[in-house]
Amino acid sequence: MEALIKTFDEIHISDIAQVGGKNASLGEMYNEMTAEGIAIPNGFATTAFAYWEFLRENDIENKLVLLLKNLDRKTFSNLSEIGNQARKLILSGQFSRAFSQAIISFYGQLCGNEPFAVAVRSSATAEDLPEASFAGQHDTFLNISGTQALLAAVKDCFASLYTDRAIKYREDKGFGHGTVALSVGVQKMVRADVGCSGVGFTLEPESGFQNIIHLSGVWGLGENIVQGTINPDEFYVFKPTLELGKQAIIEKKLGSKALTLIYAQSEGHSATMNIPTPQQKQEQYVLKDSEVTQLAKWALAIERHYGKPMDIEWAKDGITQELYIIQARPETVHSPNGKNIVSTFSLTQKGKILVTGNAVGTKIRVGTARILTDPQQGETLQKGDIIVTDTTSPDWDPLLKKAGGIITNRGGRTSHAAIVARELGVPAVVGSNYATQNIKDGQLITISCAEGKVAYVFEGALPFIEEEINFSNIAMPHTEVKLILSDPQQAYQYSFYPNNGVGLLRMEFIITHNIKIHPMALLKYDEMRDSAEKETIAGITRQYEDKAAYFIEKLSEGIATMAAAFYPKEVIVRTSDFKTNEYANLIGGKQFEPKEENPMLGFRGAARYFNPLYQEGFELECRSIKRVRDEMGLTNVKIMIPFCRTLEEAQKVIALMQKLGLERGVNGLQIYMMVEIPSNVIIAESFAEYFDGFSIGSNDLTQLTLGVDRDSQLLAGTFDENDPAVRKIIAMAIEKANAAGIKIGLCGQAPSDFPAFASFLIEAGIDSISYNPDALLRGIENMVAAEEMLNFKKISSY
């Protein structure tokens, strides 16, 4: 006779047919990974044989077959009725004496002398296969204590094989209902109710970028993450530097965590309740950095063991303070997909913003909003409508499959709504807070998830462009092709584009969007005169005793995200090049910036860095870059100094950076200079003594060569990179850099707009050309054509 129950130490991944994917994975990890220090709570599982025996002994099997023949497979109008009858059939059955005693016996062995609470989890025999993840389709019961409660929970798990969502899922995936059995895992309970819990992916969940481990967590039980009840903390860990023993947490995001899910005072069964999270704990990360690192190492080991990206669940026992992995399954959204074909979306105009939230996916969708408070209201939903609701759970799944998009008030990037949206390939806006208030039922709206990690919901139908880009057949030129970027939120997506790295990362975007505060206002906070701005700064930096640490952490995270996305390719970070009027627009900036008649030619670039008005601010920039390179281990970051007018400025800036621990050649550091002033070209050989490379900023160099304000509408026709004088000065810069033996590139639009300009640069001996993403493919085409015309021998790949 086959076994009714198997203990975890008897189970391996090859036992999916007997105990389902979830339990097979738990047994595999318990047997193979505890030696590596990964903590897996012990347990046992009922087998598929036990399930089939239960159906046969109670004469349920044939009744289920006959019942499901009546299912309306066109509109699923009677799905709820069929599901309810199927569950009643199973719940009316009785366990055999042998099966009941086996469960009680193994529960006693697991608990020892004193019974304790267990988690009771459903595991379908086809569950968590890459082509058919049943995750969330069946029920889990927590905090089960005592034999009678355990027996009842096991039967409830059996019945959950016929929840409405599970029936619909099998219909959608083509699984025969009579071919899927239900195993029940019984596992020692981790006291996350007084600790914390969460989920993790061994890739970046939006883009599928595989060098990131993404962890999220909440106080209390993890169901709040799955259901999207609250916004969790998020942690991004970079695998290559994690393996090098560096500080590999490249980004942290504090979630609101407004609620904590705990066990209710109820004897014997899994009642839970949400309570408000104290403000102090809302302002706290659920994990210390050391714990994030430990979980990330475990996740990486699990991924290596299975040989594929994984989706894991973790929990921290609030009594013992120990971390555990409580589940692991293959990640099913991104892992099978290639990245050679990318669809890009862009709005051609903006409109009135109704709400914003966390973006899931990168698409734009126009549709009719349907405000629903319950999945039972689904009769109003038409195919392609956009569901607007507070939050979703697996009960919503049959309805979500009809939706053109999803918007929720609550939830993070790993909430149920976010996971389903990724699987369905539809855009979602989660954690918007006010969607059900600000959006009207029946209103025509536009969802845009194409702006990065922040999603926007606009009033009305806005025009947009969708473009499919196939990278698989793109030939790359010998001359290096790089990207001009500014927004770290889009870094992972752009990393899949053909490139040789980032030729220009504009720091200003990170300061404007991630930091928002003038660095001197942080350093001289006590001297702030504007009380309203002072109060704003206090609110933004409330978690930081040292306000300068806020600037360093946020700037370093932005740079690190970009560096990780393109690692090990070089990422050239330009130090800040705001003009005084732009710096003044930062919070607190007006007090620390002089007013100038012509900021374009004023107090900007290198001249600021050693001036008492800004030197301390520049030191924060340097400390941020040093953190990225030395502590985080992202040594592919290079530095570029903008608008360096004189050799004296070059000497002073290089000396100051060396004093701050950024010395050329140490730890492989290279420092570049922007060539954007005629003086940079006229004595380029002298500037080359201070710098490892040059990058031509064609906009400023054209402006200053022709004496044309690049922002002047009246002189727009005169501003031309193709002007003979501009071409001559660019050719001179390239020639002098080549003679000095240092690299030189160009950042600008002209090589993509004008094939002849690309040909001119390549013939002159340029080492690299950097483009904005929207101009990249056109620029590559121009470069390849130019090299073929000039008989370049080598066509490289990226």
DAZINOR-V604110 format. One record per residue. N is the residue number from 0. SS is DSSP state (hx for helix, st for strand, lp for the rest). PHI is phi in degrees with one decimal (999 if undefined). Layout:
N;SS;PHI  N;SS;PHI
//
This chain:
0;lp;999  1;lp;-71.0  2;lp;-73.3  3;lp;-83.4  4;st;-140.8  5;st;-128.4  6;st;-81.9  7;hx;-56.4  8;hx;-73.6  9;hx;-103.3  10;lp;-108.8  11;lp;-131.6  12;hx;-62.7  13;hx;-71.1  14;hx;-97.2  15;hx;-56.0  16;hx;-62.9  17;hx;-93.2  18;hx;-127.9  19;hx;78.6  20;hx;-64.3  21;hx;-64.0  22;hx;-72.3  23;hx;-63.0  24;hx;-68.1  25;hx;-62.3  26;hx;-63.6  27;hx;-58.9  28;hx;-67.6  29;hx;-60.4  30;hx;-81.0  31;hx;-102.6  32;lp;-120.1  33;hx;-64.3  34;hx;-65.4  35;hx;-86.5  36;lp;92.1  37;lp;-82.3  38;lp;-88.7  39;lp;-122.0  40;lp;-60.7  41;lp;-73.0  42;st;179.6  43;st;-146.3  44;st;-138.8  45;st;-74.4  46;lp;-100.0  47;hx;-60.2  48;hx;-57.7  49;hx;-62.6  50;hx;-65.5  51;hx;-62.6  52;hx;-61.4  53;hx;-60.2  54;hx;-63.3  55;hx;-66.3  56;hx;-62.7  57;lp;-103.8  58;lp;53.4  59;lp;-100.5  60;hx;-56.4  61;hx;-67.0  62;hx;-63.5  63;hx;-66.0  64;hx;-58.7  65;hx;-64.4  66;hx;-61.3  67;hx;-74.8  68;hx;-65.0  69;lp;-86.1  70;lp;-67.4  71;lp;-74.6  72;lp;-88.0  73;lp;-94.6  74;lp;-112.4  75;lp;55.1  76;lp;-65.4  77;lp;-107.3  78;hx;-58.2  79;hx;-62.7  80;hx;-66.2  81;hx;-63.9  82;hx;-61.1  83;hx;-63.7  84;hx;-66.7  85;hx;-64.1  86;hx;-67.0  87;hx;-63.4  88;hx;-58.6  89;hx;-69.6  90;hx;-67.9  91;lp;-79.9  92;lp;-74.1  93;lp;-116.8  94;lp;-70.3  95;lp;-68.4  96;hx;-58.5  97;hx;-63.9  98;hx;-68.8  99;hx;-60.0  100;hx;-66.2  101;hx;-63.9  102;hx;-61.5  103;hx;-63.4  104;hx;-64.9  105;hx;-68.9  106;hx;-62.3  107;hx;-63.7  108;hx;-64.4  109;hx;-68.3  110;hx;-84.6  111;lp;79.4  112;lp;-72.7  113;lp;-117.8  114;lp;-58.4  115;lp;-130.8  116;lp;-72.7  117;st;-130.7  118;st;-97.8  119;st;-119.6  120;st;-121.6  121;st;-78.3  122;st;-144.3  123;st;-73.4  124;lp;-69.9  125;lp;-108.6  126;lp;-69.6  127;lp;64.7  128;st;-73.5  129;lp;-53.5  130;lp;-87.4  131;st;-155.8  132;lp;-83.6  133;lp;-90.9  134;lp;-54.2  135;lp;83.6  136;lp;-81.8  137;lp;-119.8  138;lp;-89.8  139;st;-125.6  140;st;-125.5  141;st;-108.2  142;st;60.4  143;st;-84.7  144;lp;-133.1  145;lp;97.8  146;hx;-67.6  147;hx;-66.8  148;hx;-65.3  149;hx;-65.7  150;hx;-60.6  151;hx;-66.6  152;hx;-67.2  153;hx;-61.8  154;hx;-67.0  155;hx;-62.2  156;hx;-63.2  157;hx;-54.9  158;hx;-65.7  159;hx;-70.5  160;hx;-64.2  161;hx;-120.4  162;lp;-63.7  163;hx;-56.6  164;hx;-67.2  165;hx;-69.6  166;hx;-61.0  167;hx;-63.5  168;hx;-61.9  169;hx;-65.2  170;hx;-61.1  171;hx;-64.5  172;hx;-91.2  173;lp;79.5  174;lp;-86.9  175;lp;-71.5  176;hx;-61.6  177;hx;-81.1  178;hx;-102.8  179;lp;-108.1  180;lp;-105.8  181;st;-124.7  182;st;-99.2  183;st;-119.2  184;st;-93.3  185;st;-116.6  186;st;-133.3  187;st;-54.8  188;lp;-75.9  189;lp;-90.4  190;lp;-79.8  191;hx;-72.2  192;hx;-59.1  193;hx;-107.7  194;lp;-125.8  195;st;-154.5  196;st;-158.9  197;st;178.1  198;st;-129.2  199;st;-151.7  200;st;-123.2  201;lp;-90.6  202;lp;-155.9  203;lp;-75.7  204;lp;-68.2  205;lp;-81.8  206;lp;-96.3  207;lp;83.8  208;lp;-61.1  209;lp;-93.6  210;lp;-94.2  211;st;-112.8  212;st;-107.5  213;st;-108.9  214;st;-116.2  215;st;-136.4  216;st;-154.8  217;st;-137.1  218;st;-73.9  219;st;81.5  220;lp;-73.2  221;lp;-77.8  222;hx;-60.8  223;hx;-63.5  224;hx;-72.2  225;hx;-60.3  226;lp;-80.2  227;lp;72.0  228;lp;-68.3  229;lp;-138.9  230;lp;-91.1  231;lp;-86.0  232;st;-70.7  233;st;-129.8  234;st;-135.7  235;st;-115.2  236;st;-119.7  237;st;-94.6  238;hx;-60.2  239;hx;-58.1  240;hx;-82.2  241;hx;-60.4  242;hx;-69.2  243;lp;-85.2  244;lp;80.5  245;lp;-85.7  246;lp;-76.7  247;lp;-93.5  248;st;-79.0  249;st;-91.5  250;st;-158.8  251;st;-131.4  252;st;-129.9  253;lp;-81.9  254;lp;-88.1  255;lp;-71.7  256;lp;47.2  257;lp;-65.7  258;st;-123.3  259;st;-124.9  260;st;-88.6  261;st;-128.2  262;st;-78.9  263;lp;-80.3  264;lp;-74.5  265;lp;-145.2  266;lp;-80.1  267;lp;91.0  268;lp;-127.5  269;lp;-94.6  270;lp;-69.1  271;st;-130.8  272;st;-150.8  273;st;-92.9  274;st;-122.7  275;st;-62.2  276;lp;-80.8  277;lp;-54.2  278;hx;-56.1  279;hx;-60.4  280;hx;-76.6  281;hx;-62.2  282;lp;-84.7  283;lp;-106.2  284;lp;-71.7  285;lp;-72.5  286;lp;-126.5  287;lp;-74.5  288;hx;-57.9  289;hx;-65.2  290;hx;-73.4  291;hx;-59.8  292;hx;-64.0  293;hx;-62.4  294;hx;-62.8  295;hx;-64.6  296;hx;-64.2  297;hx;-62.6  298;hx;-61.5  299;hx;-65.4  300;hx;-64.6  301;hx;-64.8  302;hx;-60.4  303;hx;-65.8  304;hx;-62.7  305;hx;-85.8  306;lp;72.2  307;lp;-161.3  308;lp;-59.9  309;st;-125.8  310;st;-115.4  311;st;-119.2  312;st;-121.2  313;st;-129.5  314;st;-150.0  315;st;-118.1  316;lp;-74.1  317;lp;-72.1  318;lp;-90.6  319;lp;-90.4  320;lp;64.7  321;lp;-95.9  322;st;-94.1  323;st;-139.5  324;st;-95.5  325;st;-110.9  326;st;-170.7  327;st;-153.0  328;st;-142.4  329;st;-63.4  330;lp;-74.5  331;lp;-111.8  332;lp;-84.9  333;lp;-99.3  334;lp;-57.9  335;lp;-80.5  336;lp;-93.1  337;lp;-81.6  338;lp;-115.0  339;lp;-76.2  340;st;-112.7  341;st;-126.0  342;st;-96.5  343;st;-112.1  344;st;-125.9  345;st;-151.1  346;st;-72.6  347;lp;-94.1  348;lp;-156.0  349;lp;-104.9  350;lp;-144.6  351;lp;-71.6  352;st;-83.6  353;st;-88.7  354;st;-151.7  355;st;-127.6  356;st;-172.0  357;st;-76.4  358;st;-84.4  359;st;-117.0  360;lp;86.3  361;lp;-129.3  362;lp;-90.7  363;st;-118.9  364;st;-142.5  365;st;-105.9  366;st;-169.8  367;st;-91.1  368;st;-75.7  369;st;-122.0  370;st;-84.0  371;lp;-124.4  372;lp;-104.1  373;lp;-154.4  374;hx;-62.6  375;hx;-68.8  376;hx;-85.7  377;hx;-64.8  378;hx;-66.3  379;hx;-83.9  380;lp;-83.6  381;lp;-99.5  382;lp;-58.0  383;lp;95.0  384;lp;-65.4  385;st;-102.8  386;st;-76.2  387;st;-120.8  388;st;-152.8  389;lp;-71.5  390;lp;-161.1  391;lp;-125.1  392;lp;-138.0  393;hx;-55.7  394;hx;-63.3  395;hx;-83.4  396;hx;-53.8  397;hx;-57.7  398;hx;-74.7  399;hx;-62.0  400;lp;-65.7  401;lp;-90.6  402;lp;-78.6  403;lp;-87.6  404;st;-174.1  405;st;-134.5  406;st;-131.2  407;st;-125.0  408;lp;-69.4  409;lp;-118.7  410;lp;118.0  411;lp;-114.8  412;lp;-71.4  413;lp;-115.6  414;lp;-71.8  415;hx;-57.5  416;hx;-60.4  417;hx;-66.7  418;hx;-64.1  419;hx;-65.7  420;hx;-59.8  421;hx;-64.4  422;hx;-62.3  423;hx;-84.2  424;lp;74.3  425;lp;-112.8  426;st;-73.3  427;st;-139.0  428;st;-119.2  429;st;-113.0  430;lp;69.7  431;lp;-82.5  432;lp;73.8  433;lp;-122.7  434;hx;-57.2  435;hx;-70.9  436;hx;-90.4  437;hx;-88.7  438;lp;-107.9  439;lp;-96.2  440;lp;-62.8  441;lp;85.5  442;lp;-74.8  443;st;-80.2  444;st;-136.5  445;st;-123.3  446;st;-94.2  447;st;-124.5  448;lp;-107.7  449;lp;-95.5  450;lp;-102.3  451;lp;115.5  452;lp;-79.9  453;st;-95.4  454;st;-101.4  455;st;-124.7  456;st;-113.4  457;st;-105.7  458;st;-72.4  459;lp;82.7  460;lp;-96.1  461;lp;-96.8  462;lp;-73.3  463;st;-147.7  464;st;-115.5  465;st;-114.1  466;st;-131.6  467;st;-98.0  468;st;-114.4  469;st;-107.1  470;lp;-89.2  471;lp;-63.9  472;lp;-110.4  473;lp;-81.9  474;lp;-84.9  475;lp;-99.0  476;lp;-76.2  477;lp;-65.7  478;lp;-64.1  479;st;-68.2  480;st;-114.5  481;st;-128.8  482;st;-107.0  483;st;-102.8  484;st;-134.5  485;lp;-143.4  486;lp;-101.3  487;hx;-60.1  488;hx;-62.7  489;hx;-103.2  490;hx;-61.2  491;hx;-64.0  492;hx;-63.8  493;hx;-71.6  494;lp;-64.9  495;lp;-80.9  496;lp;-70.5  497;lp;-65.3  498;lp;-164.4  499;lp;-114.1  500;lp;123.8  501;st;-112.0  502;st;-81.1  503;st;-154.5  504;st;-106.2  505;st;-80.0  506;hx;-68.8  507;hx;-59.1  508;hx;-61.0  509;hx;-63.2  510;hx;-66.8  511;hx;-68.1  512;hx;-95.1  513;hx;-93.4  514;hx;-104.3  515;lp;74.6  516;st;-111.4  517;lp;-62.8  518;hx;-58.9  519;hx;-70.5  520;hx;-68.9  521;hx;-76.0  522;hx;-70.9  523;lp;-118.2  524;hx;-56.4  525;hx;-66.3  526;hx;-96.1  527;lp;-63.9  528;lp;-94.9  529;lp;-84.0  530;hx;-66.1  531;hx;-66.6  532;hx;-66.8  533;hx;-62.9  534;hx;-67.6  535;hx;-61.7  536;hx;-62.1  537;hx;-60.1  538;hx;-66.8  539;hx;-66.1  540;lp;-103.8  541;lp;-60.2  542;lp;-88.4  543;lp;-119.8  544;lp;-65.5  545;lp;-98.3  546;hx;-67.4  547;hx;-65.6  548;hx;-64.1  549;hx;-61.9  550;hx;-60.4  551;hx;-63.8  552;hx;-65.5  553;hx;-68.8  554;hx;-67.8  555;hx;-66.1  556;hx;-65.4  557;hx;-62.7  558;hx;-66.6  559;hx;-64.2  560;hx;-59.4  561;hx;-66.2  562;hx;-64.5  563;hx;-66.6  564;hx;-60.7  565;hx;-109.4  566;lp;-55.0  567;lp;-93.0  568;lp;-64.1  569;lp;-71.4  570;st;-126.7  571;st;-94.3  572;st;-97.3  573;st;-85.0  574;lp;-63.5  575;lp;-58.3  576;lp;-133.0  577;lp;-65.6  578;lp;-89.0  579;hx;-59.4  580;hx;-67.8  581;hx;-77.8  582;hx;-59.4  583;hx;-65.1  584;lp;-76.9  585;lp;-69.6  586;st;-59.4  587;lp;81.5  588;lp;-73.0  589;hx;-60.5  590;hx;-68.6  591;hx;-111.9  592;lp;-115.6  593;lp;-71.1  594;lp;-91.7  595;lp;-125.0  596;lp;-71.9  597;lp;-135.2  598;hx;-59.5  599;hx;-58.5  600;hx;-112.2  601;lp;-104.2  602;lp;-82.0  603;lp;-141.7  604;lp;66.8  605;hx;-57.3  606;hx;-59.9  607;hx;-72.4  608;hx;-67.4  609;lp;-110.0  610;lp;-81.7  611;lp;-55.6  612;lp;-67.6  613;lp;-138.4  614;hx;-53.4  615;hx;-64.2  616;hx;-67.0  617;hx;-63.2  618;hx;-61.3  619;hx;-65.3  620;hx;-59.6  621;hx;-65.9  622;hx;-64.0  623;hx;-64.7  624;hx;-66.0  625;hx;-62.5  626;hx;-61.6  627;hx;-61.9  628;hx;-77.6  629;hx;-87.5  630;hx;-86.2  631;lp;-84.3  632;lp;82.8  633;lp;-91.1  634;lp;-79.8  635;lp;-77.2  636;st;-78.9  637;st;-114.4  638;st;-113.3  639;st;-129.2  640;st;-97.9  641;lp;-92.8  642;lp;44.9  643;lp;-96.9  644;lp;-76.4  645;lp;-133.7  646;hx;-64.6  647;hx;-63.1  648;hx;-62.1  649;hx;-59.8  650;hx;-62.5  651;hx;-68.1  652;hx;-66.7  653;hx;-62.5  654;hx;-65.6  655;hx;-64.9  656;hx;-64.4  657;hx;-62.1  658;hx;-61.5  659;lp;-89.4  660;lp;93.6  661;lp;-111.3  662;lp;-103.8  663;lp;-53.6  664;lp;89.2  665;hx;-78.7  666;hx;57.6  667;hx;74.3  668;lp;-68.5  669;lp;-118.5  670;st;-120.8  671;st;-105.5  672;st;-128.0  673;st;-72.7  674;st;-99.1  675;lp;-142.4  676;lp;-127.6  677;hx;-51.0  678;hx;-61.9  679;hx;-60.9  680;hx;-85.6  681;hx;-57.9  682;lp;-119.8  683;hx;-57.8  684;hx;-62.5  685;hx;-77.8  686;hx;-61.7  687;lp;-62.9  688;lp;-71.9  689;lp;-101.8  690;lp;-129.7  691;lp;-90.4  692;st;-170.4  693;st;-121.9  694;st;-136.9  695;st;-77.2  696;st;-92.4  697;hx;-65.9  698;hx;-64.5  699;hx;-68.2  700;hx;-65.2  701;hx;-65.1  702;hx;-57.6  703;hx;-84.2  704;hx;-74.7  705;hx;-92.9  706;lp;68.5  707;lp;-116.2  708;lp;-65.4  709;lp;-66.8  710;lp;-97.2  711;lp;-78.3  712;lp;-69.4  713;lp;-65.6  714;lp;-110.0  715;lp;-57.6  716;lp;-70.8  717;lp;-82.5  718;lp;-73.4  719;lp;-151.8  720;lp;-65.7  721;lp;-84.7  722;lp;-57.3  723;hx;-54.1  724;hx;-66.9  725;hx;-67.4  726;hx;-58.3  727;hx;-66.0  728;hx;-72.1  729;hx;-66.5  730;hx;-60.8  731;hx;-65.0  732;hx;-62.7  733;hx;-64.3  734;hx;-61.4  735;hx;-70.2  736;hx;-65.4  737;hx;-61.2  738;hx;-65.9  739;hx;-82.6  740;lp;76.9  741;lp;-118.4  742;st;-73.6  743;st;-143.7  744;st;-127.7  745;st;-136.7  746;st;-113.3  747;lp;171.4  748;lp;-86.2  749;hx;-56.5  750;hx;-64.7  751;hx;-88.5  752;hx;-76.5  753;lp;-126.8  754;hx;-53.6  755;hx;-65.1  756;hx;-70.7  757;hx;-61.6  758;hx;-63.8  759;hx;-59.9  760;hx;-63.5  761;hx;-66.1  762;hx;-65.4  763;hx;-74.0  764;lp;102.7  765;lp;-64.4  766;lp;-87.9  767;st;-155.2  768;st;-130.1  769;st;-111.8  770;st;-128.2  771;st;-67.2  772;hx;-54.0  773;hx;-72.0  774;hx;-107.4  775;hx;-61.2  776;hx;-66.1  777;hx;-64.8  778;hx;-63.9  779;hx;-60.9  780;hx;-57.3  781;hx;-63.2  782;hx;-69.1  783;hx;-61.6  784;hx;-62.5  785;hx;-65.6  786;hx;-66.8  787;hx;-64.0  788;hx;-65.6  789;lp;-90.7  790;lp;61.9  791;lp;-65.2  792;lp;-83.7  793;lp;-110.6  794;lp;-110.5  795;lp;-91.3  796;lp;-119.3  797;lp;-104.0
//
